[in-house]
Amino acid sequence: MQWSKAAAVAAGVAQGWTREGGPGGAILIFDRDDLRAEACGGFASLELRLPFGADSAVRYASISKHFLCSLLLGGGPIGLEDTLGQHLALQPALASVPVGRALDMTAGLPDTMEALWQLGVSPTTSLGREALLGFACSLEGLNFVPGSEISYSNTGYRLVQAALEAKGIDYRAALHERFFRPLGVGITLPEDETDPVPNLAGGYWKSPRGWLRGRYGLHISASGGLAGSAKDLMAWCQALLAGSGAAEGLLARLGAARALNDGTVTGYGLGLARSPVPGVIAVGHGGSLPGFKNHFLLAPASRAGVVVVTNREDSDAHGIAMRVMAALAGATLPEPAVGVLPAGRFVAEEGPFWMEHAAGQVTYLGATETIYAHGDGVIGHSVHQPVALQAVPGGIAGKIGHAARRFRPVAPDLVAPADWAGEYVLGRHDARFGIAAEGGVARMTTGVGPMRTTVPLEPLSPTLALAERGDGGPWKQRLCLEFGAGTVRLVTNRARVMAFERA
């Protein structure tokens, strides 16, 4: 392992953060026994001008997921082959989902945050545990047949945590007793962004006015709630690599390959995902909350790893971790594939699916992945949104999320049909929006009072339209509207079940 080369890559990133004078992060390179290199830069607090260090705490976000899976693998009242309905009162479609599929991203569970945003409730809205759990339990449909494809969703983790707690298990205390206390780490589980976290760095995003604090109002669950420092996360990763103590035997089980119904191996395990570093089997996970971007990668065969934690929204933590791991292994990462696929916006020949390709990046239902040349086409390196596409006569074809899709270019000079206009309601959730269409131009209005907003609709076809909205923070939602006979279904990558009816 080329420790000095990897350390130089990490140092270059951290020095860039420091030179900029904004927020920053920490990069730790380690084996199972020792810290081999440390690079820190930028500020943990722009207000107090506190430098970012390896002991600065961040919100781990979705890195938290494999801790829930670790707890389940240790034995207890919930098994991976159980259905969610054996442990929670859910609508029939969700009740039938196996726990294992709820955790390996193949269940088709609508993501709670995305579904709420479709109803007009943004991620900055303050919502507690019971309100969010009640909403998740009320969801009536799935994005797809369980085991037929893969698409990222946080909902399964929220539901499984709730199932454990319904059986009298204090999830926070169980993590502390099983994992954190034996390792002597300071990882905590705050439930809300207002809960105090010792030494927590501020999370920032760069707005047109400069750096601002990120906000996230929803109750934080097992899907992304843990907080701690780079050193805390490294200590846990070293335990996983060593396979000792509280982490005995966990790494192989968490990262074990899982498959779809047809036998297709997905690359996403139980809260851990494979990352394709040339010549290295690397497993890890990333996490993102407004103002925080983190990732860790482990190379089990070499018993080496890298942790990247940052308090800046513009950080490509996964890319940094990949570059450091590649340097450690003496490997060269491929360049993005530019010019292999035709550029532009495309719609699927069937269903409410759209994609966009520009400069080596594919955006599918609003989620963007970098693509790389592979044979006659391209592939992506994300395992929770795998991409394998090629140019074909009349468009682009292949698989996204392991589901076969064929796309044709969006026709030029489309206009919005007048019959899109109307008021649409979803009675079960007391939600509504209006569409005005005149002269081939359509606009969608949502919200009430000062929260009322209007956004333009871009036609993708006579029955599909695209809208983009935000809430004043760094996150945007690119929303597809599918028009039917008196209905409009709202579709994003992680939530595809909200169907409104014409009032």
C-alpha positions in Angstrom: 0.0 0.0 0.0 1.4 3.4 -1.0 0.8 5.3 2.1 2.8 8.4 1.3 1.2 8.8 -2.1 -2.3 8.6 -0.6 -1.2 11.0 2.1 -0.1 13.5 -0.5 -3.5 13.3 -2.3 -5.3 13.9 1.0 -3.0 16.8 2.0 -3.7 18.5 -1.4 -7.4 18.4 -0.8 -7.2 19.7 2.8 -4.7 22.5 1.8 -7.3 23.6 -0.8 -9.9 24.0 1.9 -7.5 26.0 4.1 -6.4 28.3 1.2 -10.1 29.1 0.4 -10.8 30.2 4.0 -14.2 28.5 4.2 -15.5 25.3 5.8 -13.4 22.2 5.4 -13.0 18.7 6.7 -10.7 15.8 7.8 -9.3 12.9 5.8 -7.8 10.0 7.7 -5.9 7.1 6.2 -5.4 4.0 8.4 -4.8 0.3 8.7 -6.6 -1.9 11.2 -4.1 -0.9 14.0 -2.8 2.6 13.3 -3.6 6.0 11.9 -1.1 6.3 8.9 -1.9 9.8 7.7 -4.1 12.7 8.7 -5.1 15.8 6.7 -7.4 18.5 8.0 -8.2 21.9 6.6 -10.7 24.7 6.6 -12.9 25.8 9.5 -15.3 23.8 11.6 -17.0 27.1 12.6 -17.0 30.1 10.3 -18.6 32.2 13.1 -15.9 31.4 15.6 -13.1 30.7 13.1 -12.3 27.4 14.7 -10.1 25.1 12.5 -11.5 21.8 11.5 -9.7 18.9 13.1 -9.9 15.1 13.3 -11.9 15.5 16.6 -14.5 17.9 15.1 -17.9 16.2 15.0 -20.1 16.1 11.9 -23.4 14.6 11.1 -22.6 11.2 9.6 -25.9 11.1 7.8 -26.4 7.9 5.8 -23.2 6.4 7.0 -25.4 5.6 10.0 -27.3 2.9 8.1 -24.9 0.0 8.6 -25.1 0.4 12.4 -28.7 -0.5 12.3 -27.9 -3.5 10.2 -25.1 -4.5 12.6 -27.5 -4.5 15.5 -29.9 -6.8 13.6 -27.1 -9.2 12.6 -26.3 -9.6 16.3 -29.5 -11.4 16.8 -32.8 -10.2 18.3 -36.5 -10.1 17.6 -36.4 -9.1 13.9 -35.0 -11.2 11.2 -34.0 -10.2 7.6 -36.6 -12.7 6.2 -39.4 -11.3 8.3 -41.9 -8.9 6.6 -42.3 -5.4 7.9 -46.0 -6.2 8.5 -45.0 -8.8 11.1 -43.7 -6.0 13.3 -45.6 -2.8 12.3 -49.1 -1.8 11.3 -48.6 -0.8 7.7 -50.6 -0.6 4.5 -50.7 -3.9 2.7 -48.1 -3.1 0.0 -45.5 -2.0 2.6 -46.5 -4.7 5.1 -45.5 -7.4 2.6 -41.9 -6.1 2.1 -39.1 -8.4 3.6 -36.9 -6.6 6.1 -33.8 -7.5 4.1 -35.1 -5.8 1.0 -36.2 -2.8 3.1 -32.5 -2.4 4.0 -30.7 -3.3 0.8 -32.6 -0.7 -1.4 -34.5 -3.2 -3.4 -37.9 -2.9 -1.7 -39.4 -0.1 -3.7 -40.3 1.8 -0.5 -41.1 5.5 -1.3 -38.6 7.7 0.4 -40.4 9.7 3.2 -38.6 13.0 2.6 -39.2 12.9 -1.2 -42.8 11.9 -0.8 -43.4 14.7 1.7 -41.8 17.2 -0.6 -44.2 16.1 -3.3 -47.0 17.1 -0.9 -45.4 20.5 -0.4 -43.6 19.8 2.9 -39.9 20.7 2.4 -37.0 19.1 4.3 -36.5 22.3 6.3 -39.9 21.8 7.9 -39.8 20.8 11.6 -41.5 17.4 12.0 -41.1 15.0 14.9 -40.8 11.2 15.2 -44.4 10.4 15.5 -45.5 12.6 12.7 -42.9 11.1 10.3 -43.6 7.6 11.4 -47.3 8.0 11.0 -46.8 9.4 7.5 -44.5 6.5 6.5 -47.0 4.0 7.8 -49.8 5.6 5.8 -48.0 5.2 2.4 -50.2 2.9 0.3 -47.9 1.9 -2.7 -44.4 0.9 -3.7 -42.2 2.5 -6.3 -41.7 -1.0 -7.9 -42.2 -4.7 -7.3 -39.8 -5.6 -4.4 -36.6 -7.3 -5.8 -37.2 -6.1 -9.4 -34.8 -3.1 -9.3 -32.8 -1.0 -6.9 -33.4 2.6 -5.9 -32.2 4.4 -2.8 -34.7 5.0 0.0 -34.4 5.9 3.7 -37.8 4.7 4.7 -36.9 1.1 5.4 -34.4 2.2 8.1 -36.9 4.4 9.8 -39.5 1.6 9.8 -37.1 -1.1 11.1 -35.9 1.3 13.9 -39.6 1.9 14.8 -40.2 -1.9 14.8 -37.3 -2.4 17.3 -38.5 0.3 19.5 -42.1 -1.1 19.5 -40.6 -4.2 21.1 -39.1 -2.1 23.9 -35.6 -1.8 22.5 -34.1 1.7 23.0 -32.2 2.0 19.8 -29.8 4.7 21.0 -29.0 2.8 24.1 -28.5 -0.4 22.2 -26.0 1.1 19.9 -24.1 2.6 22.8 -24.0 -0.6 24.8 -23.2 -2.9 21.9 -20.7 -0.8 19.9 -19.8 2.6 21.1 -19.0 2.1 24.8 -16.8 -1.0 24.2 -14.8 1.0 21.6 -14.7 4.2 23.7 -16.0 6.4 20.9 -18.1 9.5 21.2 -20.6 8.7 18.5 -24.1 9.9 19.4 -27.7 9.7 18.0 -29.3 13.2 18.2 -32.9 13.0 17.0 -33.2 16.6 15.8 -30.8 19.3 14.5 -31.5 21.3 17.6 -30.1 18.6 20.0 -26.7 19.6 21.3 -23.8 17.5 19.9 -20.4 18.0 21.6 -17.8 19.7 19.3 -20.2 19.7 16.3 -19.0 21.6 13.3 -21.4 23.9 11.5 -22.7 22.6 8.2 -22.5 25.1 5.4 -23.5 25.6 1.8 -22.4 28.3 -0.6 -25.2 30.6 -1.7 -25.1 33.6 -4.0 -24.7 35.6 -0.7 -21.8 33.5 0.5 -21.6 30.6 3.0 -24.8 29.9 4.9 -25.8 27.2 7.4 -27.7 24.2 6.1 -31.0 23.4 7.7 -32.9 20.1 8.0 -36.0 20.0 10.1 -37.2 16.4 9.9 -36.7 13.9 12.7 -33.4 12.1 12.2 -33.7 8.3 12.4 -31.5 5.3 12.0 -31.3 6.1 8.3 -29.0 9.0 8.9 -29.0 10.3 12.5 -25.5 9.5 14.0 -23.0 12.2 14.7 -19.3 11.9 15.6 -15.8 12.8 14.6 -13.5 11.5 11.9 -11.5 9.7 14.7 -14.6 8.1 16.1 -15.5 6.8 12.7 -12.0 5.6 12.0 -12.0 3.6 15.3 -15.2 1.9 14.3 -13.7 1.1 10.8 -10.6 -0.3 12.4 -12.8 -2.6 14.5 -14.6 -3.7 11.3 -11.3 -4.4 9.6 -9.9 -6.3 12.5 -13.1 -8.3 13.0 -12.7 -8.1 16.7 -14.8 -7.4 19.8 -18.1 -5.7 19.1 -17.4 -5.8 15.3 -16.5 -9.5 15.1 -17.5 -11.0 11.8 -19.6 -7.9 10.8 -17.7 -6.5 7.8 -18.1 -9.6 5.6 -21.8 -9.9 6.5 -22.6 -6.2 6.0 -20.9 -6.1 2.6 -22.0 -9.5 1.3 -23.5 -9.4 -2.2 -27.3 -9.4 -2.4 -29.4 -10.0 -5.4 -32.6 -9.2 -7.2 -35.4 -11.7 -7.9 -33.7 -12.7 -11.2 -30.3 -13.3 -9.5 -28.7 -10.0 -10.6 -26.2 -9.0 -8.0 -26.7 -5.4 -6.9 -23.5 -4.5 -5.1 -25.4 -2.9 -2.2 -25.3 -5.0 1.0 -26.7 -4.1 4.4 -25.9 -0.5 4.7 -22.5 -0.9 2.9 -21.9 -0.5 -0.8 -19.1 -1.5 -3.1 -17.0 1.2 -4.9 -15.1 0.2 -8.0 -11.5 1.2 -7.3 -9.4 -0.6 -10.0 -7.8 -3.7 -8.6 -9.4 -3.2 -5.1 -12.6 -4.5 -3.6 -13.6 -1.5 -1.6 -16.7 -1.3 0.6 -18.1 1.7 2.4 -20.9 4.3 2.4 -21.5 8.0 2.1 -23.8 10.4 3.9 -25.3 13.8 3.1 -27.3 16.3 5.2 -27.5 20.0 4.3 -24.0 21.2 4.9 -22.4 17.8 5.5 -20.8 15.4 3.0 -19.0 12.3 4.2 -17.7 9.0 3.0 -15.6 6.1 4.1 -14.0 3.2 2.2 -12.5 0.0 3.4 -10.2 -2.4 1.5 -10.7 -5.6 3.5 -8.0 -7.6 1.7 -5.4 -4.9 2.6 -7.0 -4.1 5.9 -6.7 -0.4 5.0 -9.2 2.4 4.9 -10.0 6.1 4.4 -12.5 8.3 6.2 -13.6 11.6 4.7 -15.8 14.0 6.7 -16.6 17.5 5.6 -18.9 20.4 6.7 -19.4 21.8 3.2 -22.2 21.0 0.8 -20.0 21.3 -2.3 -17.7 18.5 -1.2 -17.4 15.4 -3.3 -16.6 13.2 -0.3 -17.1 9.9 -2.3 -14.8 11.2 -5.1 -12.1 12.2 -2.5 -12.3 8.8 -0.8 -12.0 7.1 -4.2 -9.0 9.2 -5.2 -7.2 8.5 -1.9 -8.0 4.8 -2.0 -6.8 4.6 -5.6 -3.5 6.3 -4.7 -3.2 3.9 -1.8 -3.5 1.0 -4.1 -1.4 2.5 -6.9 -4.4 2.5 -9.2 -5.7 5.1 -11.7 -9.3 6.1 -11.8 -11.0 6.4 -15.2 -12.1 9.7 -16.6 -15.8 10.5 -17.2 -17.1 9.5 -20.6 -17.8 12.6 -22.6 -19.3 12.2 -26.1 -20.2 8.5 -25.9 -23.9 9.2 -25.4 -25.9 11.9 -27.3 -26.4 15.0 -25.2 -29.8 16.3 -24.3 -33.0 15.4 -22.5 -34.8 12.1 -23.1 -38.0 10.3 -22.1 -38.7 6.6 -21.8 -40.8 4.9 -24.4 -43.0 3.7 -21.5 -43.7 5.1 -18.1 -42.9 8.4 -16.3 -39.2 8.1 -16.7 -36.8 10.8 -18.0 -33.1 11.3 -18.2 -30.7 14.0 -19.2 -27.1 13.6 -20.4 -24.5 16.4 -20.4 -20.7 16.4 -20.1 -20.3 12.9 -18.8 -23.1 12.9 -16.3 -26.5 11.2 -16.5 -29.4 12.6 -14.5 -32.3 10.1 -14.1 -35.5 11.2 -12.4 -33.5 14.1 -10.8 -30.6 12.0 -9.4 -27.2 12.6 -11.1 -24.4 10.1 -11.7 -21.1 10.3 -13.4 -20.6 7.9 -16.3 -17.5 6.1 -17.6 -16.8 4.4 -20.9 -17.4 0.6 -21.0 -17.4 -1.4 -24.2 -19.8 0.2 -26.7 -21.5 2.3 -24.0 -21.1 3.7 -20.5 -21.5 2.6 -17.0 -21.9 4.4 -13.6 -20.1 3.5 -10.4 -23.0 4.0 -8.0 -24.5 0.7 -6.8 -27.8 2.2 -5.6 -28.3 3.8 -9.0 -26.3 1.6 -11.4 -26.2 2.8 -15.0 -25.4 0.7 -18.1 -26.4 2.6 -21.3 -25.5 2.9 -24.9 -26.5 5.0 -27.9 -29.0 3.2 -30.2 -30.8 4.4 -33.3 -33.4 6.9 -32.2 -32.0 7.4 -28.6 -30.4 5.7 -25.7 -31.1 2.2 -24.2 -29.9 0.0 -21.4 -30.5 -0.3 -17.7 -30.8 2.1 -14.8 -31.3 0.6 -11.4 -31.0 -2.7 -13.2 -34.4 -2.0 -14.9 -34.4 -2.0 -18.7 -35.3 1.4 -20.2 -35.3 2.8 -23.7 -35.3 6.5 -24.2 -36.0 8.8 -27.1 -35.1 12.5 -27.3 -37.6 15.0 -26.0 -39.3 16.5 -29.1 -38.4 20.1 -29.8 -40.9 23.0 -29.5 -43.3 21.1 -27.2 -46.2 23.1 -25.8 -48.3 22.4 -22.7 -51.7 21.1 -23.6 -54.6 23.2 -22.3 -56.2 20.2 -20.7 -53.4 20.1 -18.1 -55.1 23.0 -16.4 -57.1 22.4 -13.2 -57.0 21.8 -9.5 -55.7 18.5 -8.3 -56.2 16.9 -4.8 -54.9 13.9 -2.8 -57.6 13.5 -0.2 -55.8 11.0 1.9 -53.1 13.5 2.7 -55.2 16.6 2.4 -52.8 17.9 -0.3 -53.6 19.9 -3.5 -52.0 21.9 -6.2 -53.2 23.9 -9.2 -52.0 24.1 -12.8 -52.6 27.0 -15.1 -52.1 26.4 -18.8 -52.6 29.0 -21.5 -50.9 29.7 -24.8 -48.9 26.5 -24.6 -47.3 27.6 -21.3 -48.1 25.9 -18.0 -47.3 26.7 -14.3 -47.8 24.7 -11.1 -48.8 26.4 -7.9 -48.5 24.7 -4.5 -48.6 25.7 -0.8 -50.7 28.1 1.2 -50.3 31.6 2.5 -46.7 32.9 2.3 -45.5 29.4 1.4 -47.4 29.5 -1.8 -45.1 29.1 -4.8 -45.5 28.9 -8.6 -43.0 27.1 -10.8 -43.0 26.6 -14.6 -43.7 23.2 -16.1 -41.4 22.1 -19.0 -43.2 19.6 -21.3 -41.4 16.3 -21.9 -44.2 14.8 -23.9 -48.0 15.3 -24.2 -48.4 13.5 -20.9 -45.2 14.3 -19.0 -43.9 17.6 -17.6 -40.8 18.6 -15.5 -40.7 21.1 -12.6 -37.9 22.2 -10.3 -38.4 23.7 -6.9 -36.4 24.4 -3.8 -36.9 25.9 -0.4 -34.2 28.5 -0.3 -31.5 26.0 0.7 -29.0 23.9 -1.2 -31.3 21.1 -2.1 -33.6 21.1 -5.1 -36.4 18.7 -6.2 -36.8 17.9 -9.9 -40.4 16.7 -10.1 -42.0 14.8 -13.1 -45.7 15.1 -13.5 -47.4 12.2 -15.3 -50.9 13.2 -16.6 -53.6 10.5 -17.0 -57.3 10.5 -17.4 -58.2 13.1 -14.7 -55.1 12.3 -12.6 -51.5 13.5 -12.1 -48.9 11.2 -10.6 -45.8 13.0 -9.1 -42.6 11.1 -9.7 -39.0 11.6 -8.4 -36.2 9.0 -8.2 -37.1 8.0 -4.7 -40.9 8.4 -4.6 -43.3 7.5 -7.4 -46.6 6.8 -5.7 -48.4 10.1 -5.1 -51.4 10.3 -7.5 -53.6 13.3 -7.4 -57.1 13.5 -8.9 -58.7 16.4 -10.7 -61.0 18.3 -8.2 
